[in-house]
Amino acid sequence: MKRHLSVGLAAVAAFVANPAMASDDITNLTAIEAAEAIASQTFTSVDLVNALINKTGDDPGNVFITFDSEGALAAAAAADESTASGNDVGPLHGVPIVVKDNIASAGLPTTGGTPALKNWIPVEDAPVLARLREAGAILIGKTNLHELAFGITSNNAAFGAVANAYDPERFAGGSSGGTGAAIGARLAPAGLGTDTGGSVRIPAALNGVAGLRPTIGRYPAGGIIPISATRDTAGPIARTIADLALLDAVITGAPDDVAPVDLGAVRLGVPSGLTENLSPETERLFKAALAELEKSGVTLVDVDISAELELAGKAGFPIALWEVKRDLAAFLEAAGSGLTLEDVAAEVASPDVKFVFENLVLGDQAIPDEVYTAAVTDLRPLVQSGYAEVFAANRLDALVFPTTPLAAQAISGSDMTVSLNGEDVPTFQTFIRNTDPGSIAGIPGLSLPIGLTAAGLPVGLELDGPAFSDRHLLALGLAVEKALPKTQAPE
């Protein structure tokens, strides 16, 4: 399918002039632009849903596990009737969204990307989805993911590998790969993923879009197939920071009044441990972004977070691998799935995820209780206090670094290792290297695109802020987005 450069509100004008020719162009609109056009009756929600259905086609990139065209069209027709009647409408009225398929959706399967749950149909939405629907959003589909959210490629053996929005031979990142790819490929303007160690920010970076991991606890966790109560959170993915800010406001109830900060007053910390051993193209784009930010008045400060990185490295896996045994088992029982943790593990299809469950969760390499207790009660608080001290001592608005050390890699042969600067390195550990530490600290992280490599693949820039600075981080993101060149959309 031919995809076009984002044309913003010009697409609305084109649609008015010639609806038949412009129907594909309206799929390039942001969520805010689409909501404004639908509310003003420039075009209808049905028009937009039909354009997205046509663009999705038979979904050769395995972006969707469930694509609910019938339900979305019915919801869109109801939204248009409400608009025509002059009713008050929400800020996402008539806007189609996608949601990662580990987030419960009433009346539609929620598979977690794993065979054992393929027939589980929740009776109610997860609260994060319910709040978006209450604001008028329309769920058009449930997106593919790395099986049970346990990986960063979205090479799912049960439902197919998710193709990158910019290159179908490359992976989409994960574990929210379907949501990232759908938004990057203009199959939806916005949506939700979940993030335990980078699973919103990594696919956002690899698909040329923006993603927010909120401070842990800001978003309701109910109705989401879990890995770790300590580390899991839902997070929005969209093509602009303004759309992220809107979705964040809808989910949290915060006022939707974020405005770009003055970059001349901003101090960003550059941590050496997260800015070294990058691929040449990632390093080039990262340095170019820093140069543009300095030109815009940002003060860059070299900071040392090596102690925090070391502590996070010791705490992260013990917390996630111990808690999934507790939290997933409890979720399956509470949801009335009729399945046990062992039932689910027995049907896992992806070899990497199967190894984790058979050996590191249920097998003889499972995390001992005392190791978990030390990680969650001793090490993690030290990571959190260390980050807080770095922010305070250096008067930082955020840390800045590449979201991932390299761009998306080939789907084939990438499950276990990828090549970085001539060395074969573990895929999972390499791609979470920069995102995982902030996840363990529970602080907010924002990824936004900073350009394309020579091979035409997106690279992301991450901004990590102090705990509960999410709205300021989004305001910073608005300013950074404006200061940097716009990333070209997929062709």
N, C-alpha and C positions, 0 to 999 in steps of 0.2 A: 504494500500500500504506500503510495506517495504521501509523504508528510511535509508540511510547509513550515516556513519560519513563523514564529509567533508574530501576529499582527495586531494584537491588542484590540482596542476599540475600533480600529480601522475595519476589522472584520464585521463589526456591527453595522457600520455604514455600508459596507459592501453587500451585506445580507439584505438591507433595506432596498438597495438599488437593484439587486438581482438575486433573489433567494435561491434559485436553482443552482447558480454558480458558486454561491458563497457558503453553502451548507457545510462543506468540509472545513472552511476557515473558522467557523464559530467553535470548532473543537479546540482551537488554539487559545481561546479566552481563558483568563484566570477565573477562579471562583467568584471573586468580587465583581469582575466585569460581567460574568454571566448572570449573576444575581441582579445586578443593576439593569441589564438588558431585559431580563424576564419580567422584572417588576414594572418596567416602563412599557412593556408589551412591544418592544422592538422586534423580538421574536419570542416564541413560546418555549416552555420547558420541553414540550413534545418535540419541537424542532431540534433542540439540542440533544435530547436522548436519541432520536432517530439518527442524527449525524454521528453520534458515538457508536451506535449499533452498526451502522454501515462501515465505519472505520475499523471497528474491531473484527468484523468478518468472522472467519472461523478460528481466530486466535492462534495463528501458527507459532507464536512465541510462548505458548503455555502460560500466559499472564494470569488467566482466570481459572479457578476451579469450578466456580458456579457463576454464570453470567445470566442475570435475571432480566432479560429484555422485556418480558411480559409484565412483570411486576413494576419495573421502572416506568414503562409507558403508562400503566394505570395510575401510578403515583404522579407522573408528570401531567396527565390529563386532569387529575384532581387539583393539582397546583395551579394549572392554567385557569380552571374554573374559578378558583378562589381569587386569583389575580383579577379576572374579568369582573368579578362581583365587587371589587373594591375593598376586600377584606384587608386588615392589617396582616402583614407577612413578616416572617423572620428573615434574618440576614443571609440565610442560605436557601431562601425559598426557590424551589424548583431546580436546584443545582445538583447534578448527579455526582456522586462520590463512590469511591471503592474502599473496601475494608479488608484487611488481611484476614485470612480464613482461620485464624485462631481466636477471633473476636466474635462472640455469640451474636447471631442475627435471628430474630424471631421468624420462624416459618421457612428458613433456608438452612441447608446443611452447614455445619461448622466442623470442618474435618481436621483442623490442625495440620493438614498436609500429610496425614498418615492413614493407612487403610482401615485400621480398627474403628476410626471415628467417621468413616465416610457416610454413614447413615444417621448420624446424630443430628437432630433438628431441634434446636433450643425453642422454648416457648416464649422467651422474652429476649430483648436486646441487651447486650452489655451496656452499662450506663454511659460509657463514652460514646457509643453509637446512638443510644437513645437521645442524648443531648443534641447531637448533630441533626437527628431527624426532627426533634422538637423545633429546631431553628429553620426547618424547611428542607433540609437536604434529602436527596433521593438516593437510595442504595441501588446501584446498577450492577454490582458484582462483588464476589468474594475472591480475593486474589491469592495466587499460589505463593508458596513460601518454602524455605528449607524445612524439611520434615521435622515437625514438633518444635520448630524455631531453633533447632540445635545446629546451626551452621551459618556460614556467611556467603555461600555461593548461590543458593536456591537451586542447586542441581538435585532435584527431587526425583527419586527413582520411582515413586508411586504415581505422580501426576505429571512428570516431565520436567526437564530443566527449563528455567525461566530465561528467555533471551533478553539480552541487553537492548535498551531502546535505540542505541546508536550502532550496534553491530550484532546481528542475530547469532554470530558464532561465539560471542563473548557472554560470560555470565552476568546476571543482573545484580549480583551482590545479595546479601541476606542479613537476617533471615526474611526481611520484608521485601523480597525481590519483586514479587508481583505488583505490589503497590508502587514501588519506585519505578519499575518499568512501565506500568500503565500510565503514570503521570508524565514520565519522560516522553513516551510515545504519543502523547495527546489522546489517550483513550479515556481520560477523565481529568478534570482540573485539579482534584485534591482527594485526599483519602487518609486512612489511618494505617499505621504499622504498629509493631511493638518492638521494644529495645531492651535487651538484657545486658549486652556488651558492645553494642554498636549497630543493632539490627534495623534501626531507622536511618541513622546517619550514613552507614556504608552504602546501602542501595540508593539513597539520595545522591551521594557523591558520584557513584558510578553511572547514574542515569541522567546526570545534568540537571538535577532539581534540588530543592531545599528540604531539609528535615529537622525537626526539633525533638530532642529527648528532654522532656521537662524534668525539673527537680523531682526526685523520687517522692511519691505521696501526693503530688498536686492533682493527679488524675485518678479517678476511681478505678480500682483494679478488678472489680467484680465482672464475671462473665468472660474472662480472658483465660484461655488454656495456659497454665503457668509453667515456668521453669523455677523461678526463685522469687519469693515474696520480698526478699531484701533488695533485689536488683531489678525486677521487671517493672516496666511502665509502658503504656501506650504512648504514641507520639504521632503528630500530624506530618504529612508529606505533601508538598505543593510546589508550584513553579515559582512562586514569589514569597518573600518574607511577609508581605502584607497579608497574603492568604493564610500563612501559618499563624500570624497574630490574630486573625479573625477566628480560626478554628480553635486556637488556644483560649480565646475569650469566651467562646460558646461553651467549651467543655468545662472551664473553671468558673465561669460567672464573672470574670474580671471585666472592667470597662474596656471597650474596644477603642482606646484612645492613644495607641502607640504612635509616636512620631519619631523621625530620625534624630539621633543625637548629633551634637556638634563634634565632628571628628577632631577638631583642634583641641578638645578637652579630654580626649580618650587616651588611655594608657593600656597597651596590650603587652602581655608577657610572652616572650618567645622561648619555650622550653627546649633546651638542646636535645634531650632524650627523645623528643617527638619530631624533630626536624632534621635528623641525620639518617643516613642510609636510605635515601629516597631514590626512586627511579629517576633517571636524568630529566625526563619530561615533567614529572611531578615537581622536581626541584626547580626547574625553569619557571613553571607557572606559579609556584609558591613564592619564589623570589620576586617575580614580576608583580604579584599581588601586594607583597610587603612594600615594594617601592612605590606603588600607586597609593597605598595607605599613608606612607610617610609624606608623600607629596600633598596629600589631603589634610595633613596636620597631625596625624596619629603619632604618638610617642611610643616607640618600641623599646622594650626593656628585656634584656637577657635575664632569664631566671633559671634557677636550679631546682628541679623537682625530682631529682634522682632518688632521694629517699622515699618519696611518695610512690614512685613507679616501682621500686623494689618491694615495698610493702603490699601494694596492690597486686603485684604478680604472685605473691604468696597467698593472698586472701581470696582472689577471684574464683578460681576453679573449685576450691573446697566448698565455698558458699553455694555456688550454683549446683554442683553435682550432689551435694547432700540434700539441699532443699527441694530439688525436683522430686526426689523419692517421697518426701513428705507432702509437698504442695500439689503435685499432679495427682497423687492417689486421693487426697482429700477432695480435689476438684471433681474428679470422676464420680466419686460417691455423692457429693452434694448436688451434682448436675443430674443425677438419676440416669447416668449413661448405661448402667448395668455392666460396666467394665471395671476391671482392676488395673493397676499399674502393670502387672505382669501380662494381662491380656493385651494391652496396648503394645508393650515392648515386644511381644511375640510376633506381632505382625509388621513391625517396622521394616520398610523396604530399602531404605538408603543405607549402603554398607557402612558409611562413617557414623551415622546415627545409631545403627544397630550395634556397632562396636562399643559406643559410649554406654548404651543401656545394658548390654550383656556383661560388660566388664567393669565400668566405672560407677554405675548406678546400682545394679542388682548383683554384680559379680564379686569376685574376691578382691578386686581393686577398689571397692567402694570406699568412700571417705569415712574414716573412723569418727565417732562422735566427738572425741576430744580435739581432733584436728579442726572440725567444723566450729566447735565452740570457741577455740582460740582465734579462728579467722574472723568470726562475726562479732565477738565481744572484745577482742584485743586489737587485732590488726586493722580491721575496717575503721574503728574510731580514730586510730592514728593516721590513716590515710585522710580522713575527713578533716581532722584538726590541722594536718600538714598543709592541705590545700588552702584552708581558711587563712592560715598564717602567711602563705605565699601571696594570696590576694591582698591581705591587709598590709603586710610589710612593704609591698611594692606599689600600693595604691592602684591596683589593676582593675580595669573594667572586665577584662577577660584574658584568657590565654589564647594564643593563635598558633595554628599548626595545620599541616595537611590532614584531611580526614583519614585518608589511607596512604600508605607509602608508595603505591603504584595504582595504575588504572585497571579497569576490568580485564581479566585474562580469559583465554579460550575455555569454553565449556569442557571440551574434550581434554582429559588428562590433568585437570586442575583440582580434583577432589582432595588430594593429599598434599601436593607440593606445587609451587609456582617458582619461576625464576626471577630473582631480584639481583641486579648488578652482577650477573654471571654465576650466581649461587642458587642452588635449589633450596628453598626454604619452605617451612610448613604453611600451607594456605591459610588455615584458620588463625593461627597465632600471628601471622604477618598482617592480615587484614584487620584484626582487632587491636593491633599493637597501640595505635593512637587513641582509639575510642574507648577501650576497656577501662583504663584507670579512672576516668571521670565517672563512668557507670558505677564503679565500686564505691566511689566517694558519694554518689547520689546527686551530683551537681548537674545543672542544665548544660546541654551541649547543642550547638546549632551548626549545621553544615549547609554551605551554599556553594554554587558552582563558580569556578574562577577561570574557565576556559577549556579548550580542547587540546589534546596532545597532537603531535604531528600525524598520528594515525587516526585522528578524529574522535578520540575518546575523552569523556569528561573527567575533570579533576575537581575535587571538593576542598574547600577551606573550612576548618572547624574553629568555632569560638566557644570556649568553655567558660562559664561565669560562676561566681559564688552561688552557694545554695540559695534558692528562692529569689534569684535576680532575673528570673525568666523574662519578665516584661521589659526590663532594661536591656537584656541580651537581645531581644527581638528589635528594640529600638536601635541598638547598635547594628544589628544585622541589616536593618533598612538603610542605614547610612553607608555601611560597607558595600552593600549591593549596588547602591547608586554610584559609589566611587569607582567600582571595578567595571571593566568592559562586559557587555552582555554576552552570555554564552549562546552560541548558535544552536538552534533546535536540530533534531535529527532530520535527515533528508529522506 
